[in-house]
Amino acid sequence: MDYLKAVRNFGFRAFVVVILFAFPFLAQAQIDPVKRQLVQLGYNAALQGHPPLSIYAFYYGNAAQLLNTNLTLRLAIAPTYLDSELGISHALGENTDLGIGIAGGGFADNYPEIRMGTFHPEESFTGYGGELSASVYHLFNPGHQIP
């Protein structure tokens, strides 16, 4: 009896894992067609100990139809980091867009080691980095765009 229950539980768990891994492939993507701007400031405080500094600020902007063309510029700018993408609508066909991105900056790949609520600076490091990206956004259902 326990054997059958274990097999059923394993089958259910395997099903859940397959669905979770397949979900990103089921999601639709498109270049954001709406102009957006957001400024966020924040601070995270620890209740005890001496954690790393946790102040952050960033600007997020999405400039749709840049210069009245098929270009969209998405920017996320922090004091030491930039993440951007230039989206080109209909670059690879009527329902396929292309995105070309650049990201990186100082402190982009930092790693603070925290175990059991204690910050270990000797096991932490500061990292710098950058990356280039290219993305293809194909709209499989042209009549059902994301609102």
C-alpha positions in Angstrom: 0.0 0.0 0.0 2.8 2.4 0.9 4.5 1.5 -2.4 1.5 2.5 -4.4 1.2 5.8 -2.5 4.9 6.5 -3.1 4.5 5.8 -6.8 1.5 8.1 -7.0 3.3 10.9 -5.1 6.4 10.6 -7.3 4.1 10.8 -10.4 2.4 13.9 -9.1 5.8 15.5 -8.2 7.2 14.7 -11.6 4.1 16.2 -13.2 4.5 19.4 -11.2 8.2 19.6 -12.0 7.5 19.2 -15.8 4.8 21.9 -15.7 7.1 24.3 -13.8 9.9 23.8 -16.3 7.6 24.0 -19.3 5.8 27.2 -18.0 8.4 29.7 -19.4 8.0 28.1 -22.8 4.2 28.6 -22.6 4.5 32.3 -21.7 4.1 34.9 -24.4 6.6 37.7 -25.0 6.5 40.9 -26.9 8.2 44.3 -26.8 6.3 46.6 -24.3 4.3 49.0 -26.5 3.6 51.5 -23.6 5.7 54.4 -22.4 6.6 53.8 -18.7 8.8 55.5 -16.1 9.5 54.5 -12.5 12.0 55.7 -9.9 12.5 53.6 -6.8 14.5 54.2 -3.7 14.8 51.8 -0.8 16.7 50.6 2.2 16.7 47.1 3.7 17.6 47.0 7.4 18.6 43.9 9.4 17.2 43.3 12.8 20.6 42.2 14.2 24.2 41.9 13.3 26.3 43.8 10.9 25.0 43.1 7.4 26.2 44.7 4.2 24.9 48.1 3.2 21.4 47.7 1.6 20.5 51.0 0.1 19.3 50.9 -3.5 17.9 53.2 -6.1 17.0 52.8 -9.7 15.2 54.3 -12.7 13.2 52.2 -15.1 12.1 53.7 -18.4 10.4 52.3 -21.4 10.3 54.6 -24.5 7.9 53.1 -27.0 8.0 54.3 -30.6 11.3 56.0 -30.0 11.6 58.9 -32.5 8.3 57.9 -34.1 9.8 54.7 -35.5 9.5 51.0 -34.7 12.2 51.2 -32.0 11.6 50.8 -28.3 14.2 51.6 -25.7 14.0 49.9 -22.3 16.4 51.1 -19.6 17.0 50.1 -16.0 19.6 52.4 -14.5 21.1 52.2 -11.0 24.0 54.3 -9.6 26.6 51.7 -10.7 24.7 49.5 -13.1 22.9 49.7 -16.5 20.5 47.2 -18.1 19.1 48.2 -21.5 17.5 46.8 -24.6 16.7 48.3 -27.9 13.6 46.6 -29.4 13.0 46.6 -33.1 9.4 45.8 -33.9 8.8 43.6 -37.0 12.5 43.2 -37.6 12.2 39.5 -38.5 8.7 39.5 -40.0 5.2 40.8 -39.2 4.9 39.0 -35.9 8.6 38.7 -34.9 10.6 41.4 -33.1 14.3 41.6 -32.3 15.9 42.9 -29.1 19.5 43.9 -28.7 20.7 44.5 -25.2 23.7 45.6 -23.2 24.1 45.4 -19.4 26.7 45.6 -16.8 28.6 47.9 -14.4 30.3 48.0 -11.1 29.1 45.7 -8.3 27.0 43.8 -10.7 28.2 40.4 -9.6 28.6 41.0 -5.8 28.1 38.1 -3.5 27.6 38.6 0.2 28.0 35.4 2.2 25.3 35.2 5.0 24.8 32.1 7.1 22.4 31.8 9.9 21.9 35.6 9.8 25.6 36.4 10.2 27.5 38.3 7.5 30.9 36.8 6.6 32.9 39.5 4.8 36.0 37.3 4.4 33.9 34.9 2.2 32.2 37.7 0.3 33.4 39.4 -2.9 32.8 42.4 -5.1 32.4 41.6 -8.8 32.1 43.7 -11.9 30.8 42.5 -15.2 29.0 43.2 -18.4 27.0 41.3 -21.1 25.5 41.7 -24.5 22.3 40.0 -25.5 20.0 39.3 -28.4 16.4 38.3 -28.1 13.8 37.2 -30.5 10.1 37.9 -29.6 7.7 36.0 -31.7 4.0 36.5 -31.3 2.3 33.2 -31.9 -1.3 34.5 -31.5 -1.4 37.9 -33.2 -5.0 38.6 -32.1 -4.2 38.2 -28.4 -1.5 40.6 -27.4 -0.6 41.3 -23.8 -2.7 44.3 -22.7 
